[in-house]
Amino acid sequence: MRSTETPRAGGALAGLARFCYRRRRLVLLAWIAGVLAVAVAGFRFGAAPDNDFSGGGSGSGKAQELLEKHFPERQGDTLTLAIKAEKGIDDPAARRTIEKVIADLDASPVTGPVASPYQHRELVTGDRRIARTTIPLTDGDPEKADVKSLVTTVKDASGGGVTLGLGGEQAEKAETPAQGPAESIGVLAAAVILFVAFGSLVAMGLPIVTALTAILGGIALIKLVGHVVPAPDFTVLVAVLIGLGIGIDYALFIVTRFREARQDGDDPEAATAKAIATAGHAVLFAGTTVMIALLGLVVMGQRLMTGVAIAASVTVLVTMAAAVTLLPAFLGFTGRRIGPLRRPRRGGGQRRTPAERWAGMMQRRPLVAAVLAGAGLLVLAAPALSMRLSFPDASVQPHDRSSYTSYEILAEGFGPGYGAPLVFATEAGSGGADLRPVAGAVGRTEGIALVTQPQVSRDGRAAFFMAFPETGIQDEATPALVHRLRDGVLPDDVYVGGPNATAIDFADEVGSRLPYMIAVVIALSLVLLVALVRSVTIAVQAAVMNLLSIGAAYGVIVAIVQWGWLGSLFGFPAEMPVTAWVPMMMFPLLFGLSMDYEVFLVSRIREEYERTGDTRAAVTRGLARTAKVITAAAAIMICVFTTSLLGPDVSVKQIGLGMAVAVLIDATVVRMVLVPAVMELFGKANWWLPGRRTPRPAAAPMPRVGEEVGA
């Protein structure tokens, strides 16, 4: 028998779905032409990524401005050659090896003159076993292959008691392998899950093709938007993770609703209209929530994070558009071949599904279930209280890389702080600037290993000196040292800069602004969710549950990444602080994605409640009707996010792991325990909205759980 038409079935979304279904060839050609045009423009003329996290009003930003303005000769990229000789660098065999490597590096077309440690005593340790030299790069943005050849030259020369390592930002980039087939593995895993869920190759393919089309267009648009709002290089990876996850999920929800309508007797066109009017409506709300959450990053006041927010939002927008326009066109081509869902088998009586039985069990002991689940999530979240933020450097890279070898040699010979220099800069007046007293005070500060002589710029309007701490960038004592210098040693007009201070300032700014971003994202998302489910109570419940799951994900990240629990199992070569942008990026992403499941589950519960007026039965049946599709959607997202662990970037690994953990918690603890338990506890209060009476059911109430035939 044909199902009861939903109130939205004749609305604008249903009309859009019918248009795309009937004009499917036109819609498909428009998408193909549009994506190809944007792809050609984006990949050919797109903006290069911007990875400069310095700038702004921080002390490190002001120091960087002074250095760029008055010391332009010092702004080029450099590499550092680290040398360790077991018998000393003066051993004849060792010297031949070292001098040949220096000559090869000096002869490269991308390097400037290379100073020999044999001519500069300050480049060699007292026992003459360890030496270093700086290699200037003539090109500010050298080709990766050119720097890779330098890395290979250095690695190949090691041996015979001589160990060589080439460090520096460009060296790290050059020897970092490409992301590889990680996303392909995620797509393959998604295909398997979809085939198991649908039992149909056609139904399996539609969500994947729709998502991949949207991702291609989204990435190309990101590159074009980069001309207006620059973004760092990890933005594309994050956008691919988001696009694959939500793109496949959104199409999955719509295809599932289409098959349900076909099962109820609708023809393909009517089923398409109904699917877009219901699941498509939820997709638009869910996607808008993700975009609002992402745009919450603008509150952080970070130029590059604003770029990430806008770029990722573009991908989500394209994905939403594909779900409600391109997918109906695909359904027009394949609708009858997808087939309806298999009808559940029934015995002599009406037997409840496992999801219904599970919900009933949670509803019989709602307080116990809610307390145990909430306590478990709080335990998982506890490590987040000790979270430390930084940026990864050579010390946390895989130990087979030349940059790590360079760090290890330099830390042994010159101290771990050699790779974490602090640059002190000030602007001089007409009489010049004498930084010698300041340098002396810095040198006497506990935690400082070495201070260089101050230098004055050629125009005489600025001066700077460098200091090397006794600890490295990842050490907890280093940020404390920088704060101690600023608070009690340095005059107000002397600024601390350099990569070390930049990382510290960025982390401090994230910590101070994160609560504001959280508040803005929650407030805007609550307004949107209230508009969808027409209930303040459910919206607040969703926000609290999402905060618990995100907190638990933060805690797991700290335990694995920072504390090192099972870190090597997940591909983290060493204990390290959490990358400074990861928690800031994770929150809006996870809050938005968590709301996805809440929107699809609660909107279905809302439909059942409006039809029956029975909260318990609505929760049970809503959970049962969405259990399979949300489980499949969560499994797809988990597979997509965990594929980041196969890649080389430790920061992307962190965000992928955190998102996978949060989705797993949402799909299990939140959806299967907290939602039925908490909604049972609130009863009729679930549907409270100021100024509106509790809605009456459109039909007679269904039997309560436990009262069905055969229960």
Wavefront OBJ file of the C-alpha trace (Angstrom):
o trace
v 0.000 0.000 0.000
v 1.284 3.469 -0.812
v 2.694 5.298 2.200
v 1.181 8.474 3.569
v 2.547 11.519 1.747
v 4.761 13.727 3.924
v 3.920 17.406 4.274
v 7.004 18.381 2.273
v 6.418 15.940 -0.609
v 4.813 18.627 -2.754
v 7.188 21.433 -1.849
v 10.044 23.160 -3.644
v 12.496 20.328 -3.046
v 10.106 17.800 -4.518
v 9.644 20.075 -7.537
v 13.421 20.375 -7.931
v 13.748 16.594 -7.724
v 11.090 16.068 -10.412
v 12.781 18.613 -12.685
v 16.188 16.929 -12.293
v 14.584 13.507 -12.804
v 12.753 14.501 -15.977
v 15.597 16.651 -17.390
v 18.272 14.201 -16.286
v 20.350 14.425 -19.465
v 20.441 18.220 -19.279
v 21.323 18.170 -15.565
v 24.055 15.560 -16.059
v 25.602 17.441 -18.983
v 25.476 20.694 -17.003
v 27.308 19.072 -14.084
v 29.925 17.484 -16.344
v 30.564 20.726 -18.232
v 30.614 22.802 -15.060
v 32.991 20.509 -13.163
v 35.339 20.190 -16.149
v 35.432 23.968 -16.653
v 36.095 24.647 -12.977
v 38.691 21.846 -12.832
v 40.636 23.235 -15.807
v 40.577 26.747 -14.346
v 41.340 25.646 -10.797
v 44.150 23.202 -11.453
v 45.774 25.436 -14.069
v 45.312 28.898 -12.585
v 44.634 28.146 -8.919
v 46.527 29.876 -6.113
v 49.512 28.233 -4.463
v 49.061 27.213 -0.814
v 50.178 29.604 1.914
v 51.762 27.985 4.982
v 52.868 31.144 6.784
v 51.164 31.039 10.181
v 53.083 34.074 11.433
v 51.882 37.634 11.281
v 49.122 39.476 13.018
v 49.515 41.369 16.277
v 51.486 38.711 18.159
v 55.066 39.315 19.276
v 56.372 36.817 16.741
v 54.368 38.515 14.002
v 55.846 41.929 14.811
v 59.366 40.464 14.912
v 58.800 38.829 11.516
v 57.636 42.130 10.027
v 60.787 43.868 11.251
v 63.045 41.140 9.867
v 61.321 41.098 6.473
v 61.451 44.892 6.211
v 64.993 45.573 7.411
v 66.876 42.302 6.876
v 65.690 41.086 3.451
v 69.016 39.331 2.875
v 68.178 36.907 5.703
v 64.729 35.885 4.432
v 65.730 33.144 1.998
v 65.209 29.489 2.853
v 68.209 27.510 4.058
v 69.128 23.891 4.697
v 71.371 22.600 7.450
v 73.939 19.873 6.900
v 74.669 17.937 10.095
v 77.833 15.837 10.269
v 78.880 13.203 12.783
v 82.203 11.342 12.452
v 83.002 8.591 14.942
v 86.776 9.212 14.599
v 86.376 12.955 14.286
v 85.934 15.107 11.199
v 89.729 15.406 10.828
v 90.134 11.696 10.132
v 91.403 11.518 6.502
v 88.693 9.171 5.273
v 85.989 11.164 7.039
v 87.357 14.430 5.676
v 87.308 13.155 2.090
v 83.655 12.146 2.492
v 82.638 15.433 4.136
v 84.453 17.671 1.653
v 82.996 15.781 -1.324
v 79.455 16.196 0.016
v 80.015 19.915 0.642
v 81.405 20.318 -2.892
v 78.395 18.493 -4.384
v 75.964 20.670 -2.437
v 77.861 23.843 -3.377
v 77.735 22.877 -7.068
v 73.955 22.492 -7.130
v 72.131 25.140 -9.202
v 69.639 25.749 -6.340
v 72.193 26.492 -3.588
v 74.401 29.439 -2.752
v 77.959 29.305 -1.377
v 78.374 26.616 1.307
v 80.766 27.398 4.172
v 83.134 24.594 5.164
v 83.270 23.632 8.853
v 87.024 23.187 8.390
v 87.304 26.956 7.926
v 84.913 28.069 10.696
v 85.634 26.743 14.174
v 82.243 27.801 15.536
v 80.635 25.187 13.264
v 82.399 22.305 15.033
v 81.997 20.931 18.561
v 84.948 20.956 20.954
v 85.712 17.258 20.441
v 85.466 17.783 16.644
v 83.155 14.787 16.249
v 80.103 16.808 15.197
v 79.884 19.709 12.758
v 77.275 21.676 10.884
v 76.974 24.146 8.058
v 74.192 26.226 6.532
v 73.262 25.860 2.859
v 71.439 28.878 1.393
v 68.851 28.236 -1.325
v 68.873 30.612 -4.263
v 65.191 30.053 -5.024
v 62.568 30.962 -2.427
v 60.335 28.165 -3.698
v 62.637 25.487 -5.157
v 61.347 22.479 -7.031
v 60.798 19.499 -4.766
v 62.847 17.280 -7.092
v 65.873 19.612 -6.830
v 65.875 19.528 -3.032
v 65.178 15.788 -3.076
v 68.379 15.260 -5.068
v 70.317 17.124 -2.354
v 68.752 14.907 0.316
v 69.682 11.809 -1.682
v 73.273 13.032 -2.094
v 73.625 13.455 1.666
v 71.989 10.128 2.563
v 74.028 8.180 0.028
v 77.279 9.625 1.403
v 76.678 8.297 4.924
v 78.689 5.272 5.967
v 82.179 4.286 7.027
v 81.831 5.919 10.425
v 80.363 9.162 9.005
v 76.679 10.010 9.431
v 75.190 12.906 7.470
v 71.744 14.488 7.634
v 70.124 17.344 5.745
v 67.545 19.353 7.665
v 65.333 22.367 7.110
v 61.733 22.969 6.060
v 62.403 22.408 2.368
v 64.292 19.183 3.091
v 61.381 17.888 5.186
v 58.948 18.667 2.371
v 61.181 17.072 -0.259
v 61.550 13.736 1.513
v 57.945 13.531 2.698
v 56.266 11.021 0.376
v 53.034 11.824 -1.385
v 49.784 10.961 0.322
v 49.611 7.859 -1.875
v 46.556 5.662 -2.350
v 44.982 6.423 1.046
v 41.851 8.091 -0.379
v 41.495 5.292 -2.942
v 41.494 2.758 -0.133
v 38.789 4.792 1.598
v 36.655 4.794 -1.549
v 37.133 1.028 -1.947
v 36.110 0.428 1.668
v 33.057 2.651 1.153
v 32.103 0.647 -1.934
v 32.243 -2.621 0.023
v 30.111 -1.184 2.829
v 27.556 0.202 0.377
v 27.324 -3.091 -1.458
v 26.743 -4.955 1.812
v 24.123 -2.388 2.857
v 22.284 -2.240 -0.494
v 23.044 -5.579 -2.119
v 23.116 -3.786 -5.463
v 26.014 -2.609 -7.620
v 23.935 0.253 -9.012
v 22.885 1.452 -5.555
v 26.483 1.096 -4.418
v 27.837 3.194 -7.267
v 25.489 6.179 -7.107
v 26.718 7.643 -3.766
v 30.369 7.163 -4.752
v 30.051 8.739 -8.204
v 28.041 11.648 -6.796
v 30.590 12.275 -4.034
v 33.631 12.051 -6.332
v 32.072 14.462 -8.813
v 31.360 16.956 -6.045
v 34.865 16.587 -4.592
v 36.523 17.276 -7.952
v 34.518 20.447 -8.380
v 35.042 21.448 -4.752
v 38.842 21.073 -4.851
v 39.073 23.081 -8.069
v 36.978 25.850 -6.509
v 39.219 25.790 -3.422
v 42.236 26.566 -5.614
v 40.423 29.474 -7.250
v 39.146 30.842 -3.930
v 42.755 30.726 -2.700
v 43.474 33.869 -4.756
v 41.102 35.786 -2.481
v 41.438 33.870 0.788
v 44.753 31.957 1.021
v 44.836 28.595 2.769
v 47.609 26.166 3.833
v 48.528 23.047 1.884
v 46.713 20.621 4.205
v 43.384 22.226 3.224
v 42.932 19.996 0.183
v 43.512 16.836 2.244
v 40.980 17.976 4.833
v 38.498 18.873 2.090
v 38.906 15.439 0.488
v 38.278 13.725 3.836
v 35.167 15.813 4.461
v 33.910 15.555 0.890
v 34.274 11.780 0.736
v 32.688 11.296 4.135
v 29.652 13.528 3.850
v 29.296 13.195 0.087
v 28.864 9.440 0.220
v 26.766 9.660 3.386
v 24.352 12.264 2.011
v 23.814 10.275 -1.165
v 23.438 7.131 0.934
v 20.641 8.689 3.003
v 18.789 9.831 -0.100
v 19.153 6.523 -1.971
v 17.956 4.644 1.118
v 14.859 6.846 1.352
v 14.284 6.356 -2.390
v 14.335 2.585 -1.964
v 11.934 2.796 0.969
v 9.505 4.782 -1.157
v 9.807 2.195 -3.909
v 9.086 -0.505 -1.355
v 5.925 1.388 -0.374
v 4.763 1.270 -3.996
v 5.858 4.642 -5.414
v 7.061 4.792 -9.016
v 10.696 5.962 -9.506
v 9.836 9.617 -10.139
v 7.544 9.880 -7.120
v 10.083 8.008 -5.019
v 12.796 10.451 -6.103
v 10.617 13.428 -5.196
v 9.798 11.919 -1.809
v 13.444 11.074 -1.083
v 14.622 14.611 -1.838
v 11.712 16.182 0.048
v 12.532 14.168 3.186
v 16.137 12.918 3.252
v 17.229 15.720 0.907
v 15.643 18.248 3.267
v 17.655 16.742 6.125
v 20.790 16.788 3.948
v 20.437 20.531 3.382
v 20.015 21.153 7.105
v 22.911 18.850 7.977
v 25.200 20.367 5.352
v 24.295 23.887 6.413
v 25.141 22.922 9.989
v 28.551 21.664 8.853
v 29.162 24.917 6.968
v 28.113 27.040 9.938
v 30.398 25.019 12.177
v 33.305 25.383 9.745
v 32.775 29.117 9.366
v 33.069 29.324 13.149
v 36.812 29.169 12.469
v 36.570 32.804 11.361
v 36.112 33.674 15.044
v 39.672 32.475 15.663
v 40.993 35.540 13.842
v 43.652 33.465 12.066
v 44.125 34.423 8.419
v 44.931 30.906 7.206
v 42.263 29.245 9.348
v 39.714 31.550 7.761
v 40.979 30.260 4.434
v 40.553 26.655 5.597
v 37.020 27.392 6.805
v 35.914 28.977 3.540
v 37.631 26.341 1.386
v 36.115 23.417 3.296
v 32.700 25.110 3.274
v 32.923 25.381 -0.514
v 33.421 21.604 -0.703
v 30.420 21.000 1.568
v 28.282 23.386 -0.504
v 29.139 21.605 -3.755
v 28.452 18.247 -2.091
v 25.004 19.408 -0.931
v 24.182 20.707 -4.396
v 25.210 17.400 -5.965
v 23.067 15.439 -3.511
v 19.842 17.290 -4.359
v 20.377 17.860 -8.112
v 22.894 15.430 -9.615
v 21.699 12.428 -7.625
v 18.024 12.806 -8.725
v 19.295 12.876 -12.314
v 21.233 9.651 -11.719
v 18.088 8.130 -10.197
v 16.308 9.025 -13.424
v 18.770 6.853 -15.344
v 18.931 3.964 -12.881
v 15.838 4.212 -10.675
v 14.135 0.944 -11.625
v 17.409 -1.003 -11.569
v 18.170 -0.018 -7.977
v 15.185 -1.945 -6.722
v 13.301 -1.496 -3.460
v 14.585 -2.508 -0.074
v 14.008 -6.113 0.855
v 10.978 -6.362 3.058
v 11.739 -7.580 6.560
v 10.773 -11.125 7.240
v 7.831 -11.583 9.564
v 6.846 -14.608 11.495
v 3.411 -15.413 12.807
v 3.331 -12.081 14.599
v 4.986 -8.710 14.256
v 8.539 -9.307 15.399
v 10.707 -6.396 16.463
v 14.058 -5.756 14.829
v 17.307 -5.891 16.863
v 17.417 -2.084 16.850
v 13.915 -1.918 18.336
v 14.771 -4.461 20.992
v 17.960 -2.575 21.872
v 16.077 0.734 22.142
v 13.511 -0.934 24.370
v 16.254 -2.180 26.666
v 17.723 1.334 26.970
v 14.280 2.774 27.645
v 13.584 0.324 30.457
v 16.651 1.551 32.426
v 17.145 5.046 30.974
v 18.853 6.651 33.975
v 21.382 3.830 34.369
v 22.136 3.823 30.631
v 22.548 7.608 30.458
v 24.777 7.799 33.545
v 27.047 4.935 32.452
v 27.395 6.270 28.902
v 28.011 9.826 30.068
v 30.572 8.709 32.645
v 32.391 6.631 30.031
v 32.641 9.602 27.681
v 33.917 11.839 30.493
v 36.630 9.286 31.295
v 37.704 9.266 27.642
v 37.688 13.076 27.618
v 39.803 13.444 30.776
v 43.221 13.388 29.020
v 42.172 16.457 27.025
v 42.708 18.545 30.174
v 46.479 18.078 29.742
v 46.560 18.852 26.013
v 49.635 20.733 24.787
v 49.813 22.414 21.388
v 52.735 22.914 19.020
v 53.775 22.333 15.412
v 55.600 19.159 14.331
v 59.281 19.562 13.545
v 62.069 17.212 12.496
v 62.211 15.640 15.965
v 58.829 13.941 15.491
v 59.330 12.761 11.911
v 59.986 9.092 10.998
v 63.479 8.106 12.078
v 64.560 6.953 8.618
v 64.376 10.482 7.200
v 67.426 12.654 6.674
v 65.775 15.577 8.491
v 65.430 13.463 11.643
v 69.065 12.360 11.348
v 70.065 16.018 11.091
v 68.024 16.893 14.187
v 69.496 14.001 16.166
v 73.100 14.944 15.296
v 72.593 18.647 16.032
v 70.808 17.922 19.319
v 73.722 15.739 20.429
v 76.407 18.219 19.419
v 74.819 21.636 19.947
v 71.828 20.892 22.185
v 68.160 20.184 21.417
v 67.454 23.915 21.299
v 69.579 24.413 18.202
v 66.528 23.590 16.091
v 64.358 25.979 18.111
v 66.123 29.370 17.851
v 64.524 32.525 19.214
v 64.984 35.719 17.213
v 64.850 39.009 19.136
v 64.187 42.098 17.015
v 63.563 45.774 17.660
v 63.131 48.921 15.630
v 65.853 51.534 16.094
v 65.429 55.272 16.391
v 67.601 57.924 14.819
v 70.405 57.087 17.230
v 70.376 53.364 16.476
v 69.576 50.514 18.864
v 71.951 48.874 21.306
v 70.669 45.384 22.006
v 73.760 44.274 23.905
v 72.229 44.811 27.393
v 69.114 42.909 26.314
v 71.213 40.104 24.849
v 73.163 39.897 28.101
v 69.967 39.682 30.158
v 68.596 36.981 27.860
v 71.872 35.027 28.112
v 71.644 35.046 31.919
v 68.074 33.664 31.851
v 67.712 30.095 33.012
v 67.006 27.828 30.058
v 69.074 29.763 27.493
v 72.098 27.896 26.147
v 73.658 30.414 23.750
v 73.154 34.012 22.594
v 74.615 35.499 19.390
v 75.988 39.008 18.982
v 73.405 41.659 18.023
v 73.407 42.852 14.411
v 72.147 46.164 13.012
v 70.391 46.376 9.656
v 72.065 48.089 6.697
v 69.653 50.997 6.933
v 70.431 51.320 10.652
v 66.732 51.213 11.575
v 66.474 47.774 13.182
v 68.576 45.267 15.087
v 68.311 41.644 16.064
v 70.073 38.792 17.820
v 69.382 35.096 18.271
v 69.249 32.874 21.329
v 69.138 29.089 21.527
v 67.177 27.481 24.366
v 68.345 24.365 26.169
v 65.161 22.554 25.137
v 63.500 21.784 21.809
v 60.271 23.013 20.229
v 58.252 20.057 21.500
v 59.515 20.375 25.093
v 57.048 21.814 27.615
v 59.795 24.023 29.079
v 60.308 25.978 25.844
v 56.957 27.852 25.803
v 57.419 28.554 29.516
v 60.832 30.083 28.741
v 59.385 32.353 26.030
v 56.647 33.584 28.368
v 59.208 34.186 31.125
v 61.367 36.257 28.776
v 58.424 38.359 27.636
v 57.043 38.894 31.122
v 60.204 39.732 33.029
v 63.274 40.195 30.830
v 62.497 41.985 27.568
v 61.584 45.657 27.137
v 58.222 46.328 25.503
v 59.826 47.292 22.188
v 61.829 44.068 21.758
v 59.879 41.236 20.121
v 60.567 37.491 20.076
v 60.141 35.801 16.715
v 61.300 32.832 14.707
v 59.533 29.515 13.984
v 59.657 28.517 17.661
v 57.947 31.681 18.934
v 55.492 31.602 16.019
v 54.352 28.115 17.026
v 54.023 29.202 20.665
v 52.007 32.319 19.794
v 49.742 30.372 17.470
v 49.103 27.744 20.150
v 48.399 30.432 22.763
v 45.977 32.186 20.453
v 44.174 28.931 19.715
v 43.833 28.223 23.439
v 42.453 31.684 24.191
v 40.020 31.924 21.262
v 38.788 28.326 21.125
v 36.055 28.858 23.789
v 34.599 31.742 21.754
v 34.522 29.651 18.601
v 32.843 26.793 20.478
v 30.192 29.164 21.839
v 29.454 30.673 18.410
v 29.264 27.289 16.671
v 26.959 25.828 19.330
v 24.665 28.878 19.348
v 24.231 29.007 15.568
v 23.820 25.239 15.284
v 21.182 25.246 18.013
v 19.149 27.833 16.122
v 19.319 25.729 12.971
v 18.435 22.488 14.766
v 15.485 24.100 16.571
v 14.194 25.235 13.175
v 14.460 21.660 11.861
v 13.069 19.592 14.758
v 10.960 22.389 16.293
v 12.136 21.530 19.797
v 14.483 23.423 22.118
v 14.935 20.365 24.336
v 16.156 18.065 21.574
v 18.455 20.750 20.193
v 20.109 21.235 23.598
v 20.366 17.469 24.065
v 22.119 17.186 20.719
v 24.593 19.952 21.592
v 25.486 18.379 24.932
v 25.902 14.900 23.433
v 28.065 16.290 20.646
v 30.266 18.101 23.153
v 30.722 14.840 25.070
v 31.708 12.904 21.947
v 34.091 15.650 20.780
v 35.657 15.850 24.239
v 36.163 12.093 24.160
v 37.838 12.391 20.735
v 40.147 15.099 22.098
v 41.034 12.846 25.016
v 41.848 9.889 22.776
v 44.079 12.112 20.596
v 46.016 13.299 23.663
v 46.438 9.752 24.987
v 47.708 8.401 21.648
v 49.665 11.349 20.245
v 50.897 13.216 23.314
v 51.173 10.409 25.847
v 52.237 7.835 23.273
v 49.680 5.148 24.169
v 49.691 2.826 21.141
v 51.145 5.734 19.148
v 53.432 3.572 17.025
v 50.476 1.354 16.131
v 48.753 4.361 14.568
v 51.867 5.582 12.748
v 53.137 8.252 15.150
v 56.926 7.890 15.386
v 57.290 9.667 18.733
v 55.349 11.313 21.537
v 54.507 14.866 20.522
v 52.162 17.710 21.408
v 48.962 17.940 19.405
v 49.416 20.059 16.290
v 48.139 23.544 17.117
v 45.542 23.742 14.345
v 44.133 20.233 14.886
v 41.778 20.835 17.885
v 40.684 24.120 16.347
v 39.863 22.352 13.077
v 38.430 19.245 14.713
v 35.748 21.004 16.725
v 33.731 22.590 13.901
v 34.205 19.532 11.708
v 33.113 17.100 14.392
v 30.286 19.261 15.665
v 28.929 19.609 12.146
v 29.358 15.926 11.285
v 27.897 14.842 14.622
v 24.859 16.966 13.899
v 24.487 15.024 10.633
v 23.562 11.841 12.454
v 21.464 13.777 14.946
v 19.558 15.460 12.128
v 18.835 12.209 10.271
v 17.884 10.327 13.414
v 15.872 13.039 15.146
v 14.092 14.162 11.963
v 12.924 10.565 11.520
v 11.869 10.391 15.182
v 10.032 13.662 14.689
v 8.130 12.232 11.715
v 7.100 9.208 13.784
v 6.056 11.375 16.731
v 3.936 13.670 14.583
v 2.256 10.565 13.211
v 1.717 8.766 16.536
v 2.069 11.196 19.449
v 4.002 8.518 21.383
v 7.573 9.530 22.244
v 8.715 6.054 23.256
v 7.384 4.408 20.106
v 8.694 7.285 17.948
v 12.217 6.885 19.341
v 12.109 3.107 18.935
v 10.799 3.172 15.396
v 12.957 6.136 14.358
v 16.033 4.320 15.638
v 14.995 1.109 13.915
v 14.304 2.819 10.575
v 17.669 4.636 10.571
v 19.864 2.006 12.278
v 21.120 0.319 9.126
v 21.724 3.442 7.074
v 23.399 5.432 9.885
v 25.577 2.438 10.766
v 26.647 2.160 7.132
v 27.218 5.931 6.928
v 29.311 5.905 10.089
v 31.328 2.927 8.873
v 32.055 4.785 5.623
v 33.199 7.909 7.456
v 35.375 5.886 9.829
v 37.020 4.108 6.887
v 37.609 7.387 5.048
v 39.046 9.148 8.092
v 41.276 6.275 9.194
v 42.871 6.124 5.744
v 44.693 9.314 6.761
v 46.753 7.084 9.081
v 48.289 5.541 5.956
v 49.686 8.899 4.853
v 52.926 10.611 5.885
v 51.610 13.836 7.473
v 51.458 13.450 11.277
v 49.069 16.400 11.608
v 46.596 14.970 9.110
v 46.927 11.616 10.896
v 45.875 13.326 14.128
v 42.774 14.954 12.685
v 41.781 11.784 10.809
v 42.138 9.660 13.930
v 40.187 12.131 16.062
v 37.344 12.356 13.565
v 37.143 8.574 13.218
v 36.952 8.179 17.011
v 34.229 10.821 17.296
v 32.127 9.259 14.523
v 32.496 5.831 16.138
v 31.295 7.245 19.463
v 28.399 9.043 17.765
v 27.261 5.921 15.956
v 27.455 3.714 19.039
v 27.370 5.388 22.449
v 25.396 8.489 21.449
v 22.924 7.048 18.963
v 22.403 3.644 20.551
v 22.545 4.574 24.240
v 22.270 8.274 25.034
v 19.557 9.246 22.534
v 16.989 6.575 23.507
v 17.826 6.854 27.218
v 17.741 10.658 27.420
v 14.623 11.016 25.284
v 12.897 8.433 27.462
v 13.807 10.451 30.566
v 12.415 13.686 29.083
v 9.210 12.171 27.715
v 6.758 14.831 26.489
v 9.271 17.539 27.415
v 11.339 16.476 24.391
v 9.000 18.469 22.165
v 8.964 21.714 24.137
v 9.097 24.907 22.153
v 8.224 28.288 23.729
v 4.864 29.617 22.665
v 3.673 26.379 21.086
v 1.557 23.543 22.407
v 2.789 19.991 22.059
v 1.649 18.794 18.601
v -1.143 16.298 18.369
v -0.600 13.139 16.379
v -1.918 12.833 12.868
v -3.101 9.301 13.543
v -3.859 7.022 16.435
v -0.837 6.277 18.597
v 1.151 3.166 17.902
v 1.469 0.547 20.631
v 4.235 1.174 23.122
v 7.368 -0.867 23.059
v 6.616 -4.142 24.759
v 2.950 -3.989 23.744
v 3.368 -5.056 20.111
v 1.937 -8.339 19.005
v 4.289 -11.102 19.932
v 6.548 -8.842 22.049
l 1 2 3 4 5 6 7 8 9 10 11 12 13 14 15 16 17 18 19 20 21 22 23 24 25 26 27 28 29 30 31 32 33 34 35 36 37 38 39 40 41 42 43 44 45 46 47 48 49 50 51 52 53 54 55 56 57 58 59 60 61 62 63 64 65 66 67 68 69 70 71 72 73 74 75 76 77 78 79 80 81 82 83 84 85 86 87 88 89 90 91 92 93 94 95 96 97 98 99 100 101 102 103 104 105 106 107 108 109 110 111 112 113 114 115 116 117 118 119 120 121 122 123 124 125 126 127 128 129 130 131 132 133 134 135 136 137 138 139 140 141 142 143 144 145 146 147 148 149 150 151 152 153 154 155 156 157 158 159 160 161 162 163 164 165 166 167 168 169 170 171 172 173 174 175 176 177 178 179 180 181 182 183 184 185 186 187 188 189 190 191 192 193 194 195 196 197 198 199 200 201 202 203 204 205 206 207 208 209 210 211 212 213 214 215 216 217 218 219 220 221 222 223 224 225 226 227 228 229 230 231 232 233 234 235 236 237 238 239 240 241 242 243 244 245 246 247 248 249 250 251 252 253 254 255 256 257 258 259 260 261 262 263 264 265 266 267 268 269 270 271 272 273 274 275 276 277 278 279 280 281 282 283 284 285 286 287 288 289 290 291 292 293 294 295 296 297 298 299 300 301 302 303 304 305 306 307 308 309 310 311 312 313 314 315 316 317 318 319 320 321 322 323 324 325 326 327 328 329 330 331 332 333 334 335 336 337 338 339 340 341 342 343 344 345 346 347 348 349 350 351 352 353 354 355 356 357 358 359 360 361 362 363 364 365 366 367 368 369 370 371 372 373 374 375 376 377 378 379 380 381 382 383 384 385 386 387 388 389 390 391 392 393 394 395 396 397 398 399 400 401 402 403 404 405 406 407 408 409 410 411 412 413 414 415 416 417 418 419 420 421 422 423 424 425 426 427 428 429 430 431 432 433 434 435 436 437 438 439 440 441 442 443 444 445 446 447 448 449 450 451 452 453 454 455 456 457 458 459 460 461 462 463 464 465 466 467 468 469 470 471 472 473 474 475 476 477 478 479 480 481 482 483 484 485 486 487 488 489 490 491 492 493 494 495 496 497 498 499 500 501 502 503 504 505 506 507 508 509 510 511 512 513 514 515 516 517 518 519 520 521 522 523 524 525 526 527 528 529 530 531 532 533 534 535 536 537 538 539 540 541 542 543 544 545 546 547 548 549 550 551 552 553 554 555 556 557 558 559 560 561 562 563 564 565 566 567 568 569 570 571 572 573 574 575 576 577 578 579 580 581 582 583 584 585 586 587 588 589 590 591 592 593 594 595 596 597 598 599 600 601 602 603 604 605 606 607 608 609 610 611 612 613 614 615 616 617 618 619 620 621 622 623 624 625 626 627 628 629 630 631 632 633 634 635 636 637 638 639 640 641 642 643 644 645 646 647 648 649 650 651 652 653 654 655 656 657 658 659 660 661 662 663 664 665 666 667 668 669 670 671 672 673 674 675 676 677 678 679 680 681 682 683 684 685 686 687 688 689 690 691 692 693 694 695 696 697 698 699 700 701 702 703 704 705 706 707 708 709 710 711
